[in-house]
Amino acid sequence: MRRALKYFGVGVVVLAALGWVALWAWGNSRHADPGPAALAALSSDSTVTVVEDGQFLVFRPTLQEPRLGVVFYPGASSDLRGYAPVLRRLAAAGYFVVGVSMPLEFAFLAPDRAADAQAAYRQVSRWAIIGHSLGGAMAASFVHRHPEDVQGLIIWDSYPPPNESLAEFPRPVWHIHRATPDGAPPAAFAANRQLFPSSSRWVPIPGGIHMYFGDFVGGGYVEDWEPSITRGEHQDRAVTATLEALREMESAG
């Protein structure tokens, strides 16, 4: 009996290891690398200090005290640095932005990484959270389980997990999403609107696409349509809406 249990335990470990290897290989095959604009946005200047340590990618405003802390969860198989052009602009507006790296670049493997960021930067007392794609779903999961730890949630192009509805969450929730030229969201988003609070703000980016929330080269995401606006136009609209959302969250109780 003891030998059988030993073999069973070894089998479980082997299967788990094979699963991790398979997940890594699948993610690596569809990896989105940072583009030139993203790499250029990683340099510090007189307005934003950038610190990258492998665990966090931090954008800190240098000309003022941070108005609010912002944790950011990246999408699956996407290099965190690819979001640098957008995150840097949030910091330039006065927000202390902490992008968190994820195991194997899958946020569902560490949905509570926001708590690690909050613990690492205790000088910041109030936080909002942003997530893109899978990172958006896992940011919503964190809010569902830790509703008192954030001032609000901004989801970029995603929705909460079906078993972790935010319908009763009392603080601001914004959904900034790609849309058809007439402003309609993808069908999957519309079908899951009940997972958001009734007071949530939905901001469409007509003609935008999923991967335009960052600056990426490659990646395996299959878009629903061809973009009818440029990446720069998409990001301008995303930044404008995100800053409006963060200003609302600053005043949230």
N, C-alpha and C positions, 0 to 999 in steps of 0.2 A: 504493500500500500504506500509506504513512504517513497519507494523508488518510483511508483507511478505518479505520485504527486510531484516529485522532482522533475520527471520528464515533462509533465504537464506545464510546470512553471517555466521550464526552458523553452517549450513550444510557444507559450504566450509571449515571452521576451523576443523570440525570433520573429514571430508574426508581427509584433509591434515594430521591430526594427525594419522589417521589410516594408511595412506600411509607411514609415517615415521616409525611407529611401524612395518609394514610389511617389509620395507626395512631393518630395524635393525635386525628383526628375520631371514630374508633370509641370510643376511651377516653373522650373528652369527652362522648359521648352517653350513657354509662352511669356517669358520675362519681358517687362517694359523697362528699358534703360533710360536714364536722364538724358535729355537733349541738350544742345549747346546753351540755350537760354537758361536752363536749369543749373547747369554747371557754373555759368557766369554769375548767377544769383547767390552763390555760396560764399562770395568774398565779402568781408566786412568793409564798411565805409563809415563816414562820419554820422550817419543816421541810424544804421542797423549793425549790430554786432552779431556775427554768426559763429556758433560753436557746435562742432560735430564730434561726438565721442563714441560712435558706434551703437550706443543705446538711445540717445536722444539727439535730435537735430534742433538746435535752439536759435531762434531769431529774437533778439532783444533790442528794443528801442534805446538809443543812446542819448537822445536829447531830452527825454522826459521820463518820469516815473511811469511804469506800466499801468494802464487803465484797468486791465483785466488779464488774467491768465487764460490761454487757449491751448488745449490739448488737441492734437491732430492725429487721427488714425488713417493710414494709407489703404489703398485698394490692394486686392490680391495680386501677387506676382509683380508688383510695381515698386521700383526703387523709390524709397522715401524722398530722395533728393530731387526726383522729378517734379515734386510739388513746390520747389523752392521759389519760383517766380511769384506765385500767389501768396505763399506764407510770408515771404519777405515784405510784400506790400501791406499785409495786415500789421506786421511789426512796425513798419514805417508810420502807420497811423496811430501807434501808441500801445499796441497789445504785445504781451509777452507770450510768444508762440513756441510750443514744445511739440515737435513731431516725434512720435515714438516708433521705433523699429519693432517689427513683429517676428516671431520665430518662423523661419522659412518663408517670410513675407505673407503670412496668412493670419489675419487678425483674430479669427475664431480660435486660434491656439493660445491667445493671451488677451481675452476681452477686458481684463481689469488693468491693463497697462496704464490707464489714466491715473489710477491710484499711485503707481510708482512715480509718475511725473509730479503729482501733487506733493508726494513725500520728499522728493528730491529738491523741490523749490518751495520750501515752506514760507519763504518771505512773501510769496504771492498768496493772498488769503481767499480770493474769489476766482472761480474758474468757469469757463464755458468749454464745450467739446464739439469738435467738428470731425466728420468722417466721410470718406468718399467710397462709394461702391461697397464691397464687403466691409471696409472700415466704417462706413456709415451705419450698416446694420449692427456691427459690434459696438459702435459708440452708443447706439440706441439701446443695446443690451445693457451696457454699463449704466446708462441713465435709469433704465427700468429697475435695476437692482440697487442703485445708489442714488435715489432721487434727490437727496439732500446735499449731495456733494458737488452739484453744478448749478450754475445760474441759468443754463439753457443749452439747447442742442441745435446744431446745424447739420443737416444731412445733405451731402452733395450726391445727387443721382442714385438714390437707393431708398430703402424703407426698413422699418423695424422688423425683427423676426416675428413670425405669426404668433408664437407663444409668449411674446414679451411686448404686448401692446403698450403704447404710451397714451392711450385715450384719456386716462385720468391724470396724466402728468400736468401739474399746475403752472409750470414755468414755460417761457417761450420755446417753441419748436419751429424751426424754419426748414423748408425743403426747397433747395435750389437745384433745378433739374434741367436736363436737355429737353427739347420740345420740338414738335413739328413746326413748320413755318407759320402755322396759324396759332401756335401756342399750346397745343395739346400734349400732355405727357405721354410717355409710353404706356401701353395698356396695363402692364404689370404694376405700374405705380398707381394708376387710377383704381385698379382692383383692390389695392391694399390701403386706400385712403383711411379706412376705419381704424387703422393701427396708429394713426396720428391723432393728437387732440383736435377737437372741433375748432379750436382757436388757432391752429397752426397756420403759418403763412407759406403758401406755395408760390415760388417765383420761377417762371419758365424762362429758358434761354432759347428762343425760337431759332432753329437752324443749327444749334450747337450739338456736340456729340460727347459721348461718355469720357473719352480720353483727353478731351480738351481742358479738363480741370487741372491738368498738369502739362508739363512739357516732356514728352516721351518719344523715344525711338524704338520701334518694334513693339512687341506685345501681342498676345493672342486674342484680345477682346474683339468680338465681331459686332460692329456697329449696326444699328437698325436702319440708318440712312446715311447718305453722304452729307457732310456739313455744307451749309449754305452761308456760313459766316466764317471768318478767320479764327484761328486759335487766339489771337490777341483780342479780338472783339468778344469772344466767349469769356475770356478771363477778365476783361474789363467789367462785364456784366456780373460775373460771379463775385468779383471783389466788391463791387458797389453794393450788391445785395447782402453779402456777408458782413460788411461793415455796418450796414443798417441794422442787421440782426444783432450784432455785438453791442451796438449802442443801446438797443432795447434791453439786452441782458444785463448791461451795467446797472440799470435802474430796477431790475427785477428784485423782489424781496426774497 
